[in-house]
């Protein structure tokens, strides 16, 4: 349903900052539910969020919301290996440095969790 549609929109419109912002916002909210955390990962949501961070490094909103999505998804330990595979550490460090008030907490927690 909804998760698949959001991730699909992220893939289809990867260069649209507006689509990425709205999609990350939706996934952040969906990822606050334990069942949705694994469902988002299964649909490729982690990869889509990391790609959004790569494509839209200058967007404070994309970076903030992407960090929040990944933070929420990291609650499910089964998602951590997928996150490690995507190697978001450099992106998280950049988000923290560029947008400290928006990204610092979530990015720092993620960096520690990912090791």
C-alpha atoms as one frame of an Amber mdcrd trajectory, in Angstrom:
protein
   0.000   0.000   0.000   1.245   3.347   1.171   4.857   2.468   1.889   5.356
   0.954  -1.549   3.780   4.021  -3.198   6.019   6.436  -1.281   9.234   4.526
  -2.068   8.174   4.182  -5.691   7.592   7.940  -5.930  11.065   8.539  -4.451
  12.623   6.354  -7.146  10.566   7.794  -9.977  11.202  11.432  -8.980  14.658
  11.205  -7.419  15.696  14.637  -8.711  12.622  16.424  -7.335  13.496  17.979
  -3.992   9.802  18.501  -3.238   8.926  14.844  -3.790  11.892  13.748  -1.669
  10.934  16.108   1.168   7.324  14.920   1.209   8.307  11.267   0.871  10.820
  11.496   3.708   8.198  13.238   5.833   5.737  10.416   5.139   8.318   7.699
   5.834   9.397   9.411   9.049   5.827   9.239  10.292   5.285   5.688   9.071
   8.585   4.561  10.618   7.417   5.493  14.096   5.403   2.236  13.976   7.399
  -0.931  14.715   5.730  -3.034  12.009   6.339  -0.372   9.395  10.069  -0.186
  10.184  10.774  -3.579   8.621   8.189  -3.052   5.866   9.917   0.177   4.786
  13.252  -1.622   4.629  11.754  -4.508   2.624  10.368  -2.037   0.062  13.802
  -0.430  -0.416  13.072   2.599   1.718  16.512   2.759   3.303  18.212   2.833
  -0.081  15.757   5.465  -1.347  16.322   7.710   1.682  20.111   7.460   1.424
  19.873   8.283  -2.289  17.736  11.323  -1.439  20.470  12.469   0.951  23.056
  12.074  -1.825  20.998  13.845  -4.480  19.855  16.746  -2.290  22.792  17.596
  -0.052  21.878  21.298  -0.105  18.320  20.814   1.126  18.063  21.237   4.884
  14.596  19.662   4.828  15.639  16.567   2.901  18.648  16.107   5.180  16.645
  16.672   8.369  13.799  14.380   7.352  16.128  11.707   5.941  18.094  11.644
   9.199  14.803  11.331  11.096  13.615   8.463   8.876  16.869   6.564   9.317
  16.820   7.267  13.058  13.308   5.802  13.336  14.219   2.836  11.138  17.296
   2.107  13.256  15.028   1.086  16.138  14.566  -2.236  14.316  17.953  -3.930
  14.690  17.262  -5.951  11.537  17.543  -2.690   9.567  21.069  -1.886  10.741
  22.873  -4.261   8.315  20.939  -2.717   5.408  21.915   0.743   6.587  25.562
  -0.272   6.913  25.497  -1.624   3.357  24.357   1.790   2.094  27.317   3.449
   3.856  25.526   6.617   4.993  28.211   7.690   7.486  29.760  10.350   5.239
  26.312  11.713   4.385  25.345  11.811   8.051  28.576  13.614   8.948  27.954
  16.129   6.153  24.347  16.686   7.251  25.505  17.266  10.836  28.135  19.773
   9.718  25.954  21.618   7.224  22.703  21.663   9.199  23.642  21.187  12.869
  20.376  22.385  14.404  18.324  20.166  12.081  20.449  17.007  11.894  22.949
  16.833  14.726  21.078  14.628  17.198  19.628  12.026  14.815  22.824  11.839
  12.744  25.025  11.438  15.834  22.887   8.631  17.234  22.897   6.876  13.859
  26.662   7.182  13.456  27.114   5.579  16.880  24.620   2.788  16.133  26.196
   2.006  12.778  29.679   1.914  14.267
